[in-house]
Amino acid sequence: MVIPSTVGQFTGLLDKNGTRIFEGDIVKSPRTEIKYLVEWNAIYCMFQGVKIHFRLILDNPSEVIGNIHDNPKLLEENNANAPQ
C-alpha cells in the first residue's frame, strides 16, 4: 500500500549509480560526506539538497542513501556531527 504523503516528485535527475532522485530522498555528497534532504525550492523553481545552512545543487555524483520517510535518522546523525 502506498501512503500518499510519502510520495515525492521525481526531480528528473539520477544519482551516480543511476538511481532516480525524488523529493524527500536523502543524498550524500561524495566530496564532503554530508547528507542532504532533497526539497523543492519554489522561489528558484528548482530541486535542491538542504542541510541546516548548507545547500547542494543536485548533480552527479551525489548518491541516494534513503528518504526522509523511511530513514529520518540519517539527517539526525548529520545534525549531531555538524560544526557549531
mmCIF file of the N, C-alpha and C atoms, coordinates in Angstrom:
data_MODEL
# 
_entry.id   MODEL 
# 
loop_
_atom_site.group_PDB 
_atom_site.id 
_atom_site.type_symbol 
_atom_site.label_atom_id 
_atom_site.label_alt_id 
_atom_site.label_comp_id 
_atom_site.label_asym_id 
_atom_site.label_entity_id 
_atom_site.label_seq_id 
_atom_site.pdbx_PDB_ins_code 
_atom_site.Cartn_x 
_atom_site.Cartn_y 
_atom_site.Cartn_z 
_atom_site.occupancy 
_atom_site.B_iso_or_equiv 
_atom_site.pdbx_formal_charge 
_atom_site.auth_seq_id 
_atom_site.auth_comp_id 
_atom_site.auth_asym_id 
_atom_site.auth_atom_id 
_atom_site.pdbx_PDB_model_num 
ATOM 1   N N  . MET A 1 1  ? 0.838  -1.189 0.000   1.00 0.00 ? 1  MET A N  1 
ATOM 2   C CA . MET A 1 1  ? 0.000  0.000  0.000   1.00 0.00 ? 1  MET A CA 1 
ATOM 3   C C  . MET A 1 1  ? 0.876  1.243  0.000   1.00 0.00 ? 1  MET A C  1 
ATOM 4   N N  . VAL A 1 2  ? 0.556  2.205  -0.814  1.00 0.00 ? 2  VAL A N  1 
ATOM 5   C CA . VAL A 1 2  ? 1.308  3.451  -0.893  1.00 0.00 ? 2  VAL A CA 1 
ATOM 6   C C  . VAL A 1 2  ? 0.630  4.498  -0.015  1.00 0.00 ? 2  VAL A C  1 
ATOM 7   N N  . ILE A 1 3  ? 1.413  5.159  0.810   1.00 0.00 ? 3  ILE A N  1 
ATOM 8   C CA . ILE A 1 3  ? 0.902  6.248  1.642   1.00 0.00 ? 3  ILE A CA 1 
ATOM 9   C C  . ILE A 1 3  ? 1.112  7.540  0.854   1.00 0.00 ? 3  ILE A C  1 
ATOM 10  N N  . PRO A 1 4  ? 0.043  8.215  0.436   1.00 0.00 ? 4  PRO A N  1 
ATOM 11  C CA . PRO A 1 4  ? 0.169  9.378  -0.440  1.00 0.00 ? 4  PRO A CA 1 
ATOM 12  C C  . PRO A 1 4  ? 1.127  10.456 0.070   1.00 0.00 ? 4  PRO A C  1 
ATOM 13  N N  . SER A 1 5  ? 1.176  10.679 1.372   1.00 0.00 ? 5  SER A N  1 
ATOM 14  C CA . SER A 1 5  ? 2.044  11.736 1.904   1.00 0.00 ? 5  SER A CA 1 
ATOM 15  C C  . SER A 1 5  ? 3.530  11.399 1.781   1.00 0.00 ? 5  SER A C  1 
ATOM 16  N N  . THR A 1 6  ? 3.849  10.155 1.445   1.00 0.00 ? 6  THR A N  1 
ATOM 17  C CA . THR A 1 6  ? 5.259  9.770  1.313   1.00 0.00 ? 6  THR A CA 1 
ATOM 18  C C  . THR A 1 6  ? 5.733  9.742  -0.136  1.00 0.00 ? 6  THR A C  1 
ATOM 19  N N  . VAL A 1 7  ? 4.852  10.097 -1.058  1.00 0.00 ? 7  VAL A N  1 
ATOM 20  C CA . VAL A 1 7  ? 5.216  10.074 -2.477  1.00 0.00 ? 7  VAL A CA 1 
ATOM 21  C C  . VAL A 1 7  ? 5.865  11.405 -2.841  1.00 0.00 ? 7  VAL A C  1 
ATOM 22  N N  . GLY A 1 8  ? 7.086  11.344 -3.377  1.00 0.00 ? 8  GLY A N  1 
ATOM 23  C CA . GLY A 1 8  ? 7.797  12.551 -3.764  1.00 0.00 ? 8  GLY A CA 1 
ATOM 24  C C  . GLY A 1 8  ? 7.862  12.708 -5.267  1.00 0.00 ? 8  GLY A C  1 
ATOM 25  N N  . GLN A 1 9  ? 7.985  13.944 -5.701  1.00 0.00 ? 9  GLN A N  1 
ATOM 26  C CA . GLN A 1 9  ? 8.098  14.266 -7.122  1.00 0.00 ? 9  GLN A CA 1 
ATOM 27  C C  . GLN A 1 9  ? 9.471  13.839 -7.641  1.00 0.00 ? 9  GLN A C  1 
ATOM 28  N N  . PHE A 1 10 ? 9.505  13.210 -8.810  1.00 0.00 ? 10 PHE A N  1 
ATOM 29  C CA . PHE A 1 10 ? 10.774 12.857 -9.455  1.00 0.00 ? 10 PHE A CA 1 
ATOM 30  C C  . PHE A 1 10 ? 11.449 14.141 -9.909  1.00 0.00 ? 10 PHE A C  1 
ATOM 31  N N  . THR A 1 11 ? 12.727 14.299 -9.591  1.00 0.00 ? 11 THR A N  1 
ATOM 32  C CA . THR A 1 11 ? 13.458 15.528 -9.930  1.00 0.00 ? 11 THR A CA 1 
ATOM 33  C C  . THR A 1 11 ? 13.916 15.565 -11.378 1.00 0.00 ? 11 THR A C  1 
ATOM 34  N N  . GLY A 1 12 ? 13.896 14.409 -12.045 1.00 0.00 ? 12 GLY A N  1 
ATOM 35  C CA . GLY A 1 12 ? 14.430 14.339 -13.403 1.00 0.00 ? 12 GLY A CA 1 
ATOM 36  C C  . GLY A 1 12 ? 15.923 14.061 -13.406 1.00 0.00 ? 12 GLY A C  1 
ATOM 37  N N  . LEU A 1 13 ? 16.501 13.853 -12.213 1.00 0.00 ? 13 LEU A N  1 
ATOM 38  C CA . LEU A 1 13 ? 17.937 13.612 -12.081 1.00 0.00 ? 13 LEU A CA 1 
ATOM 39  C C  . LEU A 1 13 ? 18.209 12.196 -11.602 1.00 0.00 ? 13 LEU A C  1 
ATOM 40  N N  . LEU A 1 14 ? 19.388 11.705 -11.910 1.00 0.00 ? 14 LEU A N  1 
ATOM 41  C CA . LEU A 1 14 ? 19.851 10.402 -11.442 1.00 0.00 ? 14 LEU A CA 1 
ATOM 42  C C  . LEU A 1 14 ? 21.082 10.604 -10.585 1.00 0.00 ? 14 LEU A C  1 
ATOM 43  N N  . ASP A 1 15 ? 21.278 9.722  -9.603  1.00 0.00 ? 15 ASP A N  1 
ATOM 44  C CA . ASP A 1 15 ? 22.493 9.804  -8.800  1.00 0.00 ? 15 ASP A CA 1 
ATOM 45  C C  . ASP A 1 15 ? 23.632 9.092  -9.528  1.00 0.00 ? 15 ASP A C  1 
ATOM 46  N N  . LYS A 1 16 ? 24.780 8.961  -8.873  1.00 0.00 ? 16 LYS A N  1 
ATOM 47  C CA . LYS A 1 16 ? 25.954 8.374  -9.522  1.00 0.00 ? 16 LYS A CA 1 
ATOM 48  C C  . LYS A 1 16 ? 25.771 6.904  -9.892  1.00 0.00 ? 16 LYS A C  1 
ATOM 49  N N  . ASN A 1 17 ? 24.783 6.247  -9.271  1.00 0.00 ? 17 ASN A N  1 
ATOM 50  C CA . ASN A 1 17 ? 24.513 4.843  -9.556  1.00 0.00 ? 17 ASN A CA 1 
ATOM 51  C C  . ASN A 1 17 ? 23.353 4.649  -10.532 1.00 0.00 ? 17 ASN A C  1 
ATOM 52  N N  . GLY A 1 18 ? 22.812 5.749  -11.047 1.00 0.00 ? 18 GLY A N  1 
ATOM 53  C CA . GLY A 1 18 ? 21.683 5.666  -11.965 1.00 0.00 ? 18 GLY A CA 1 
ATOM 54  C C  . GLY A 1 18 ? 20.339 5.577  -11.265 1.00 0.00 ? 18 GLY A C  1 
ATOM 55  N N  . THR A 1 19 ? 20.308 5.776  -9.949  1.00 0.00 ? 19 THR A N  1 
ATOM 56  C CA . THR A 1 19 ? 19.072 5.745  -9.179  1.00 0.00 ? 19 THR A CA 1 
ATOM 57  C C  . THR A 1 19 ? 18.343 7.079  -9.327  1.00 0.00 ? 19 THR A C  1 
ATOM 58  N N  . ARG A 1 20 ? 17.043 7.024  -9.575  1.00 0.00 ? 20 ARG A N  1 
ATOM 59  C CA . ARG A 1 20 ? 16.257 8.245  -9.686  1.00 0.00 ? 20 ARG A CA 1 
ATOM 60  C C  . ARG A 1 20 ? 16.238 8.986  -8.358  1.00 0.00 ? 20 ARG A C  1 
ATOM 61  N N  . ILE A 1 21 ? 16.348 10.319 -8.411  1.00 0.00 ? 21 ILE A N  1 
ATOM 62  C CA . ILE A 1 21 ? 16.302 11.155 -7.212  1.00 0.00 ? 21 ILE A CA 1 
ATOM 63  C C  . ILE A 1 21 ? 14.915 11.781 -7.119  1.00 0.00 ? 21 ILE A C  1 
ATOM 64  N N  . PHE A 1 22 ? 14.252 11.561 -5.963  1.00 0.00 ? 22 PHE A N  1 
ATOM 65  C CA . PHE A 1 22 ? 12.912 12.083 -5.720  1.00 0.00 ? 22 PHE A CA 1 
ATOM 66  C C  . PHE A 1 22 ? 12.947 13.103 -4.585  1.00 0.00 ? 22 PHE A C  1 
ATOM 67  N N  . GLU A 1 23 ? 11.954 13.999 -4.577  1.00 0.00 ? 23 GLU A N  1 
ATOM 68  C CA . GLU A 1 23 ? 11.765 14.901 -3.458  1.00 0.00 ? 23 GLU A CA 1 
ATOM 69  C C  . GLU A 1 23 ? 11.575 14.047 -2.205  1.00 0.00 ? 23 GLU A C  1 
ATOM 70  N N  . GLY A 1 24 ? 12.244 14.393 -1.123  1.00 0.00 ? 24 GLY A N  1 
ATOM 71  C CA . GLY A 1 24 ? 12.165 13.607 0.110   1.00 0.00 ? 24 GLY A CA 1 
ATOM 72  C C  . GLY A 1 24 ? 13.290 12.601 0.251   1.00 0.00 ? 24 GLY A C  1 
ATOM 73  N N  . ASP A 1 25 ? 14.061 12.396 -0.825  1.00 0.00 ? 25 ASP A N  1 
ATOM 74  C CA . ASP A 1 25 ? 15.220 11.499 -0.729  1.00 0.00 ? 25 ASP A CA 1 
ATOM 75  C C  . ASP A 1 25 ? 16.335 12.167 0.071   1.00 0.00 ? 25 ASP A C  1 
ATOM 76  N N  . ILE A 1 26 ? 17.197 11.352 0.616   1.00 0.00 ? 26 ILE A N  1 
ATOM 77  C CA . ILE A 1 26 ? 18.401 11.836 1.287   1.00 0.00 ? 26 ILE A CA 1 
ATOM 78  C C  . ILE A 1 26 ? 19.570 11.433 0.416   1.00 0.00 ? 26 ILE A C  1 
ATOM 79  N N  . VAL A 1 27 ? 20.368 12.420 0.029   1.00 0.00 ? 27 VAL A N  1 
ATOM 80  C CA . VAL A 1 27 ? 21.527 12.157 -0.817  1.00 0.00 ? 27 VAL A CA 1 
ATOM 81  C C  . VAL A 1 27 ? 22.797 12.526 -0.068  1.00 0.00 ? 27 VAL A C  1 
ATOM 82  N N  . LYS A 1 28 ? 23.878 11.874 -0.441  1.00 0.00 ? 28 LYS A N  1 
ATOM 83  C CA . LYS A 1 28 ? 25.174 12.117 0.195   1.00 0.00 ? 28 LYS A CA 1 
ATOM 84  C C  . LYS A 1 28 ? 26.113 12.688 -0.853  1.00 0.00 ? 28 LYS A C  1 
ATOM 85  N N  . SER A 1 29 ? 26.767 13.778 -0.505  1.00 0.00 ? 29 SER A N  1 
ATOM 86  C CA . SER A 1 29 ? 27.765 14.372 -1.385  1.00 0.00 ? 29 SER A CA 1 
ATOM 87  C C  . SER A 1 29 ? 29.081 13.628 -1.201  1.00 0.00 ? 29 SER A C  1 
ATOM 88  N N  . PRO A 1 30 ? 29.688 13.146 -2.277  1.00 0.00 ? 30 PRO A N  1 
ATOM 89  C CA . PRO A 1 30 ? 30.930 12.386 -2.137  1.00 0.00 ? 30 PRO A CA 1 
ATOM 90  C C  . PRO A 1 30 ? 32.116 13.253 -1.713  1.00 0.00 ? 30 PRO A C  1 
ATOM 91  N N  . ARG A 1 31 ? 32.027 14.531 -1.981  1.00 0.00 ? 31 ARG A N  1 
ATOM 92  C CA . ARG A 1 31 ? 33.149 15.426 -1.622  1.00 0.00 ? 31 ARG A CA 1 
ATOM 93  C C  . ARG A 1 31 ? 33.223 15.677 -0.128  1.00 0.00 ? 31 ARG A C  1 
ATOM 94  N N  . THR A 1 32 ? 32.051 15.796 0.519   1.00 0.00 ? 32 THR A N  1 
ATOM 95  C CA . THR A 1 32 ? 32.026 16.177 1.928   1.00 0.00 ? 32 THR A CA 1 
ATOM 96  C C  . THR A 1 32 ? 31.451 15.107 2.843   1.00 0.00 ? 32 THR A C  1 
ATOM 97  N N  . GLU A 1 33 ? 30.802 14.087 2.263   1.00 0.00 ? 33 GLU A N  1 
ATOM 98  C CA . GLU A 1 33 ? 30.113 13.043 3.029   1.00 0.00 ? 33 GLU A CA 1 
ATOM 99  C C  . GLU A 1 33 ? 28.930 13.603 3.814   1.00 0.00 ? 33 GLU A C  1 
ATOM 100 N N  . ILE A 1 34 ? 28.534 14.858 3.560   1.00 0.00 ? 34 ILE A N  1 
ATOM 101 C CA . ILE A 1 34 ? 27.379 15.457 4.225   1.00 0.00 ? 34 ILE A CA 1 
ATOM 102 C C  . ILE A 1 34 ? 26.124 14.943 3.548   1.00 0.00 ? 34 ILE A C  1 
ATOM 103 N N  . LYS A 1 35 ? 25.089 14.685 4.355   1.00 0.00 ? 35 LYS A N  1 
ATOM 104 C CA . LYS A 1 35 ? 23.814 14.198 3.829   1.00 0.00 ? 35 LYS A CA 1 
ATOM 105 C C  . LYS A 1 35 ? 22.852 15.372 3.687   1.00 0.00 ? 35 LYS A C  1 
ATOM 106 N N  . TYR A 1 36 ? 22.097 15.381 2.586   1.00 0.00 ? 36 TYR A N  1 
ATOM 107 C CA . TYR A 1 36 ? 21.162 16.454 2.287   1.00 0.00 ? 36 TYR A CA 1 
ATOM 108 C C  . TYR A 1 36 ? 19.778 15.896 2.006   1.00 0.00 ? 36 TYR A C  1 
ATOM 109 N N  . LEU A 1 37 ? 18.750 16.612 2.413   1.00 0.00 ? 37 LEU A N  1 
ATOM 110 C CA . LEU A 1 37 ? 17.376 16.276 2.101   1.00 0.00 ? 37 LEU A CA 1 
ATOM 111 C C  . LEU A 1 37 ? 16.994 16.986 0.811   1.00 0.00 ? 37 LEU A C  1 
ATOM 112 N N  . VAL A 1 38 ? 16.434 16.274 -0.143  1.00 0.00 ? 38 VAL A N  1 
ATOM 113 C CA . VAL A 1 38 ? 16.028 16.855 -1.422  1.00 0.00 ? 38 VAL A CA 1 
ATOM 114 C C  . VAL A 1 38 ? 14.668 17.526 -1.247  1.00 0.00 ? 38 VAL A C  1 
ATOM 115 N N  . GLU A 1 39 ? 14.619 18.836 -1.515  1.00 0.00 ? 39 GLU A N  1 
ATOM 116 C CA . GLU A 1 39 ? 13.394 19.628 -1.381  1.00 0.00 ? 39 GLU A CA 1 
ATOM 117 C C  . GLU A 1 39 ? 13.189 20.486 -2.612  1.00 0.00 ? 39 GLU A C  1 
ATOM 118 N N  . TRP A 1 40 ? 11.951 20.886 -2.829  1.00 0.00 ? 40 TRP A N  1 
ATOM 119 C CA . TRP A 1 40 ? 11.601 21.810 -3.900  1.00 0.00 ? 40 TRP A CA 1 
ATOM 120 C C  . TRP A 1 40 ? 11.763 23.232 -3.375  1.00 0.00 ? 40 TRP A C  1 
ATOM 121 N N  . ASN A 1 41 ? 12.452 24.083 -4.125  1.00 0.00 ? 41 ASN A N  1 
ATOM 122 C CA . ASN A 1 41 ? 12.612 25.489 -3.785  1.00 0.00 ? 41 ASN A CA 1 
ATOM 123 C C  . ASN A 1 41 ? 11.697 26.272 -4.714  1.00 0.00 ? 41 ASN A C  1 
ATOM 124 N N  . ALA A 1 42 ? 10.571 26.731 -4.188  1.00 0.00 ? 42 ALA A N  1 
ATOM 125 C CA . ALA A 1 42 ? 9.573  27.428 -5.009  1.00 0.00 ? 42 ALA A CA 1 
ATOM 126 C C  . ALA A 1 42 ? 10.062 28.789 -5.476  1.00 0.00 ? 42 ALA A C  1 
ATOM 127 N N  . ILE A 1 43 ? 10.960 29.414 -4.738  1.00 0.00 ? 43 ILE A N  1 
ATOM 128 C CA . ILE A 1 43 ? 11.471 30.728 -5.136  1.00 0.00 ? 43 ILE A CA 1 
ATOM 129 C C  . ILE A 1 43 ? 12.292 30.618 -6.416  1.00 0.00 ? 43 ILE A C  1 
ATOM 130 N N  . TYR A 1 44 ? 13.179 29.628 -6.475  1.00 0.00 ? 44 TYR A N  1 
ATOM 131 C CA . TYR A 1 44 ? 14.051 29.453 -7.635  1.00 0.00 ? 44 TYR A CA 1 
ATOM 132 C C  . TYR A 1 44 ? 13.542 28.388 -8.608  1.00 0.00 ? 44 TYR A C  1 
ATOM 133 N N  . CYS A 1 45 ? 12.384 27.795 -8.298  1.00 0.00 ? 45 CYS A N  1 
ATOM 134 C CA . CYS A 1 45 ? 11.792 26.749 -9.150  1.00 0.00 ? 45 CYS A CA 1 
ATOM 135 C C  . CYS A 1 45 ? 12.811 25.663 -9.477  1.00 0.00 ? 45 CYS A C  1 
ATOM 136 N N  . MET A 1 46 ? 13.367 25.072 -8.431  1.00 0.00 ? 46 MET A N  1 
ATOM 137 C CA . MET A 1 46 ? 14.360 24.021 -8.615  1.00 0.00 ? 46 MET A CA 1 
ATOM 138 C C  . MET A 1 46 ? 14.367 23.098 -7.405  1.00 0.00 ? 46 MET A C  1 
ATOM 139 N N  . PHE A 1 47 ? 14.831 21.865 -7.615  1.00 0.00 ? 47 PHE A N  1 
ATOM 140 C CA . PHE A 1 47 ? 15.067 20.962 -6.510  1.00 0.00 ? 47 PHE A CA 1 
ATOM 141 C C  . PHE A 1 47 ? 16.466 21.233 -5.983  1.00 0.00 ? 47 PHE A C  1 
ATOM 142 N N  . GLN A 1 48 ? 16.637 21.127 -4.672  1.00 0.00 ? 48 GLN A N  1 
ATOM 143 C CA . GLN A 1 48 ? 17.948 21.343 -4.071  1.00 0.00 ? 48 GLN A CA 1 
ATOM 144 C C  . GLN A 1 48 ? 18.103 20.414 -2.884  1.00 0.00 ? 48 GLN A C  1 
ATOM 145 N N  . GLY A 1 49 ? 19.341 20.214 -2.472  1.00 0.00 ? 49 GLY A N  1 
ATOM 146 C CA . GLY A 1 49 ? 19.621 19.466 -1.259  1.00 0.00 ? 49 GLY A CA 1 
ATOM 147 C C  . GLY A 1 49 ? 19.805 20.455 -0.126  1.00 0.00 ? 49 GLY A C  1 
ATOM 148 N N  . VAL A 1 50 ? 19.167 20.222 1.021   1.00 0.00 ? 50 VAL A N  1 
ATOM 149 C CA . VAL A 1 50 ? 19.203 21.181 2.122   1.00 0.00 ? 50 VAL A CA 1 
ATOM 150 C C  . VAL A 1 50 ? 19.678 20.495 3.394   1.00 0.00 ? 50 VAL A C  1 
ATOM 151 N N  . LYS A 1 51 ? 20.593 21.151 4.105   1.00 0.00 ? 51 LYS A N  1 
ATOM 152 C CA . LYS A 1 51 ? 21.048 20.700 5.421   1.00 0.00 ? 51 LYS A CA 1 
ATOM 153 C C  . LYS A 1 51 ? 21.407 21.933 6.228   1.00 0.00 ? 51 LYS A C  1 
ATOM 154 N N  . ILE A 1 52 ? 20.688 22.193 7.253   1.00 0.00 ? 52 ILE A N  1 
ATOM 155 C CA . ILE A 1 52 ? 20.885 23.354 8.113   1.00 0.00 ? 52 ILE A CA 1 
ATOM 156 C C  . ILE A 1 52 ? 21.100 24.590 7.231   1.00 0.00 ? 52 ILE A C  1 
ATOM 157 N N  . HIS A 1 53 ? 22.333 25.138 7.191   1.00 0.00 ? 53 HIS A N  1 
ATOM 158 C CA . HIS A 1 53 ? 22.594 26.344 6.402   1.00 0.00 ? 53 HIS A CA 1 
ATOM 159 C C  . HIS A 1 53 ? 23.320 26.037 5.101   1.00 0.00 ? 53 HIS A C  1 
ATOM 160 N N  . PHE A 1 54 ? 23.436 24.777 4.773   1.00 0.00 ? 54 PHE A N  1 
ATOM 161 C CA . PHE A 1 54 ? 24.151 24.391 3.560   1.00 0.00 ? 54 PHE A CA 1 
ATOM 162 C C  . PHE A 1 54 ? 23.170 23.999 2.477   1.00 0.00 ? 54 PHE A C  1 
ATOM 163 N N  . ARG A 1 55 ? 23.525 24.257 1.247   1.00 0.00 ? 55 ARG A N  1 
ATOM 164 C CA . ARG A 1 55 ? 22.712 23.842 0.111   1.00 0.00 ? 55 ARG A CA 1 
ATOM 165 C C  . ARG A 1 55 ? 23.605 23.111 -0.871  1.00 0.00 ? 55 ARG A C  1 
ATOM 166 N N  . LEU A 1 56 ? 23.028 22.150 -1.531  1.00 0.00 ? 56 LEU A N  1 
ATOM 167 C CA . LEU A 1 56 ? 23.740 21.362 -2.531  1.00 0.00 ? 56 LEU A CA 1 
ATOM 168 C C  . LEU A 1 56 ? 22.936 21.418 -3.810  1.00 0.00 ? 56 LEU A C  1 
ATOM 169 N N  . ILE A 1 57 ? 23.544 21.864 -4.879  1.00 0.00 ? 57 ILE A N  1 
ATOM 170 C CA . ILE A 1 57 ? 22.878 21.792 -6.169  1.00 0.00 ? 57 ILE A CA 1 
ATOM 171 C C  . ILE A 1 57 ? 22.994 20.336 -6.605  1.00 0.00 ? 57 ILE A C  1 
ATOM 172 N N  . LEU A 1 58 ? 21.857 19.723 -6.846  1.00 0.00 ? 58 LEU A N  1 
ATOM 173 C CA . LEU A 1 58 ? 21.848 18.295 -7.155  1.00 0.00 ? 58 LEU A CA 1 
ATOM 174 C C  . LEU A 1 58 ? 22.483 18.032 -8.509  1.00 0.00 ? 58 LEU A C  1 
ATOM 175 N N  . ASP A 1 59 ? 23.487 17.230 -8.493  1.00 0.00 ? 59 ASP A N  1 
ATOM 176 C CA . ASP A 1 59 ? 24.144 16.810 -9.726  1.00 0.00 ? 59 ASP A CA 1 
ATOM 177 C C  . ASP A 1 59 ? 24.877 15.517 -9.434  1.00 0.00 ? 59 ASP A C  1 
ATOM 178 N N  . ASN A 1 60 ? 25.324 14.868 -10.459 1.00 0.00 ? 60 ASN A N  1 
ATOM 179 C CA . ASN A 1 60 ? 26.184 13.709 -10.242 1.00 0.00 ? 60 ASN A CA 1 
ATOM 180 C C  . ASN A 1 60 ? 27.472 14.248 -9.671  1.00 0.00 ? 60 ASN A C  1 
ATOM 181 N N  . PRO A 1 61 ? 28.112 13.611 -8.794  1.00 0.00 ? 61 PRO A N  1 
ATOM 182 C CA . PRO A 1 61 ? 27.974 12.232 -8.355  1.00 0.00 ? 61 PRO A CA 1 
ATOM 183 C C  . PRO A 1 61 ? 27.324 12.063 -6.985  1.00 0.00 ? 61 PRO A C  1 
ATOM 184 N N  . SER A 1 62 ? 26.251 12.821 -6.682  1.00 0.00 ? 62 SER A N  1 
ATOM 185 C CA . SER A 1 62 ? 25.519 12.578 -5.442  1.00 0.00 ? 62 SER A CA 1 
ATOM 186 C C  . SER A 1 62 ? 25.001 11.146 -5.432  1.00 0.00 ? 62 SER A C  1 
ATOM 187 N N  . GLU A 1 63 ? 24.710 10.645 -4.230  1.00 0.00 ? 63 GLU A N  1 
ATOM 188 C CA . GLU A 1 63 ? 24.231 9.269  -4.106  1.00 0.00 ? 63 GLU A CA 1 
ATOM 189 C C  . GLU A 1 63 ? 23.022 9.218  -3.193  1.00 0.00 ? 63 GLU A C  1 
ATOM 190 N N  . VAL A 1 64 ? 21.923 8.623  -3.658  1.00 0.00 ? 64 VAL A N  1 
ATOM 191 C CA . VAL A 1 64 ? 20.736 8.433  -2.831  1.00 0.00 ? 64 VAL A CA 1 
ATOM 192 C C  . VAL A 1 64 ? 21.048 7.360  -1.796  1.00 0.00 ? 64 VAL A C  1 
ATOM 193 N N  . ILE A 1 65 ? 20.826 7.687  -0.498  1.00 0.00 ? 65 ILE A N  1 
ATOM 194 C CA . ILE A 1 65 ? 21.104 6.726  0.568   1.00 0.00 ? 65 ILE A CA 1 
ATOM 195 C C  . ILE A 1 65 ? 19.864 6.405  1.399   1.00 0.00 ? 65 ILE A C  1 
ATOM 196 N N  . GLY A 1 66 ? 18.732 7.023  1.078   1.00 0.00 ? 66 GLY A N  1 
ATOM 197 C CA . GLY A 1 66 ? 17.499 6.757  1.808   1.00 0.00 ? 66 GLY A CA 1 
ATOM 198 C C  . GLY A 1 66 ? 16.487 7.844  1.501   1.00 0.00 ? 66 GLY A C  1 
ATOM 199 N N  . ASN A 1 67 ? 15.464 7.947  2.362   1.00 0.00 ? 67 ASN A N  1 
ATOM 200 C CA . ASN A 1 67 ? 14.496 9.029  2.226   1.00 0.00 ? 67 ASN A CA 1 
ATOM 201 C C  . ASN A 1 67 ? 14.012 9.443  3.605   1.00 0.00 ? 67 ASN A C  1 
ATOM 202 N N  . ILE A 1 68 ? 13.410 10.619 3.668   1.00 0.00 ? 68 ILE A N  1 
ATOM 203 C CA . ILE A 1 68 ? 13.015 11.213 4.942   1.00 0.00 ? 68 ILE A CA 1 
ATOM 204 C C  . ILE A 1 68 ? 11.925 10.406 5.649   1.00 0.00 ? 68 ILE A C  1 
ATOM 205 N N  . HIS A 1 69 ? 11.130 9.665  4.896   1.00 0.00 ? 69 HIS A N  1 
ATOM 206 C CA . HIS A 1 69 ? 10.030 8.914  5.494   1.00 0.00 ? 69 HIS A CA 1 
ATOM 207 C C  . HIS A 1 69 ? 10.501 7.600  6.115   1.00 0.00 ? 69 HIS A C  1 
ATOM 208 N N  . ASP A 1 70 ? 11.430 6.908  5.455   1.00 0.00 ? 70 ASP A N  1 
ATOM 209 C CA . ASP A 1 70 ? 11.903 5.620  5.945   1.00 0.00 ? 70 ASP A CA 1 
ATOM 210 C C  . ASP A 1 70 ? 13.189 5.716  6.759   1.00 0.00 ? 70 ASP A C  1 
ATOM 211 N N  . ASN A 1 71 ? 13.967 6.790  6.567   1.00 0.00 ? 71 ASN A N  1 
ATOM 212 C CA . ASN A 1 71 ? 15.287 6.899  7.198   1.00 0.00 ? 71 ASN A CA 1 
ATOM 213 C C  . ASN A 1 71 ? 15.543 8.271  7.819   1.00 0.00 ? 71 ASN A C  1 
ATOM 214 N N  . PRO A 1 72 ? 14.644 8.818  8.634   1.00 0.00 ? 72 PRO A N  1 
ATOM 215 C CA . PRO A 1 72 ? 14.851 10.163 9.172   1.00 0.00 ? 72 PRO A CA 1 
ATOM 216 C C  . PRO A 1 72 ? 16.094 10.285 10.046  1.00 0.00 ? 72 PRO A C  1 
ATOM 217 N N  . LYS A 1 73 ? 16.537 9.185  10.622  1.00 0.00 ? 73 LYS A N  1 
ATOM 218 C CA . LYS A 1 73 ? 17.718 9.229  11.488  1.00 0.00 ? 73 LYS A CA 1 
ATOM 219 C C  . LYS A 1 73 ? 18.994 9.590  10.731  1.00 0.00 ? 73 LYS A C  1 
ATOM 220 N N  . LEU A 1 74 ? 19.003 9.385  9.419   1.00 0.00 ? 74 LEU A N  1 
ATOM 221 C CA . LEU A 1 74 ? 20.182 9.761  8.636   1.00 0.00 ? 74 LEU A CA 1 
ATOM 222 C C  . LEU A 1 74 ? 20.469 11.251 8.764   1.00 0.00 ? 74 LEU A C  1 
ATOM 223 N N  . LEU A 1 75 ? 19.426 12.080 8.778   1.00 0.00 ? 75 LEU A N  1 
ATOM 224 C CA . LEU A 1 75 ? 19.625 13.520 8.914   1.00 0.00 ? 75 LEU A CA 1 
ATOM 225 C C  . LEU A 1 75 ? 19.923 13.904 10.360  1.00 0.00 ? 75 LEU A C  1 
ATOM 226 N N  . GLU A 1 76 ? 19.392 13.159 11.319  1.00 0.00 ? 76 GLU A N  1 
ATOM 227 C CA . GLU A 1 76 ? 19.695 13.426 12.721  1.00 0.00 ? 76 GLU A CA 1 
ATOM 228 C C  . GLU A 1 76 ? 21.177 13.215 12.971  1.00 0.00 ? 76 GLU A C  1 
ATOM 229 N N  . GLU A 1 77 ? 21.763 12.162 12.379  1.00 0.00 ? 77 GLU A N  1 
ATOM 230 C CA . GLU A 1 77 ? 23.199 11.902 12.501  1.00 0.00 ? 77 GLU A CA 1 
ATOM 231 C C  . GLU A 1 77 ? 23.974 13.081 11.938  1.00 0.00 ? 77 GLU A C  1 
ATOM 232 N N  . ASN A 1 78 ? 23.514 13.620 10.829  1.00 0.00 ? 78 ASN A N  1 
ATOM 233 C CA . ASN A 1 78 ? 24.135 14.772 10.202  1.00 0.00 ? 78 ASN A CA 1 
ATOM 234 C C  . ASN A 1 78 ? 24.196 15.948 11.163  1.00 0.00 ? 78 ASN A C  1 
ATOM 235 N N  . ASN A 1 79 ? 23.047 16.249 11.797  1.00 0.00 ? 79 ASN A N  1 
ATOM 236 C CA . ASN A 1 79 ? 22.951 17.399 12.676  1.00 0.00 ? 79 ASN A CA 1 
ATOM 237 C C  . ASN A 1 79 ? 23.818 17.209 13.919  1.00 0.00 ? 79 ASN A C  1 
ATOM 238 N N  . ALA A 1 80 ? 23.932 15.989 14.398  1.00 0.00 ? 80 ALA A N  1 
ATOM 239 C CA . ALA A 1 80 ? 24.745 15.724 15.593  1.00 0.00 ? 80 ALA A CA 1 
ATOM 240 C C  . ALA A 1 80 ? 26.225 15.960 15.311  1.00 0.00 ? 80 ALA A C  1 
ATOM 241 N N  . ASN A 1 81 ? 26.657 15.729 14.066  1.00 0.00 ? 81 ASN A N  1 
ATOM 242 C CA . ASN A 1 81 ? 28.057 15.886 13.713  1.00 0.00 ? 81 ASN A CA 1 
ATOM 243 C C  . ASN A 1 81 ? 28.380 17.241 13.088  1.00 0.00 ? 81 ASN A C  1 
ATOM 244 N N  . ALA A 1 82 ? 27.388 18.107 12.977  1.00 0.00 ? 82 ALA A N  1 
ATOM 245 C CA . ALA A 1 82 ? 27.598 19.400 12.318  1.00 0.00 ? 82 ALA A CA 1 
ATOM 246 C C  . ALA A 1 82 ? 28.415 20.330 13.197  1.00 0.00 ? 82 ALA A C  1 
ATOM 247 N N  . PRO A 1 83 ? 29.284 21.129 12.587  1.00 0.00 ? 83 PRO A N  1 
ATOM 248 C CA . PRO A 1 83 ? 30.041 22.107 13.367  1.00 0.00 ? 83 PRO A CA 1 
ATOM 249 C C  . PRO A 1 83 ? 29.112 23.171 13.920  1.00 0.00 ? 83 PRO A C  1 
ATOM 250 N N  . GLN A 1 84 ? 29.379 23.635 15.101  1.00 0.00 ? 84 GLN A N  1 
ATOM 251 C CA . GLN A 1 84 ? 28.527 24.650 15.747  1.00 0.00 ? 84 GLN A CA 1 
ATOM 252 C C  . GLN A 1 84 ? 29.015 26.039 15.441  1.00 0.00 ? 84 GLN A C  1 
# 
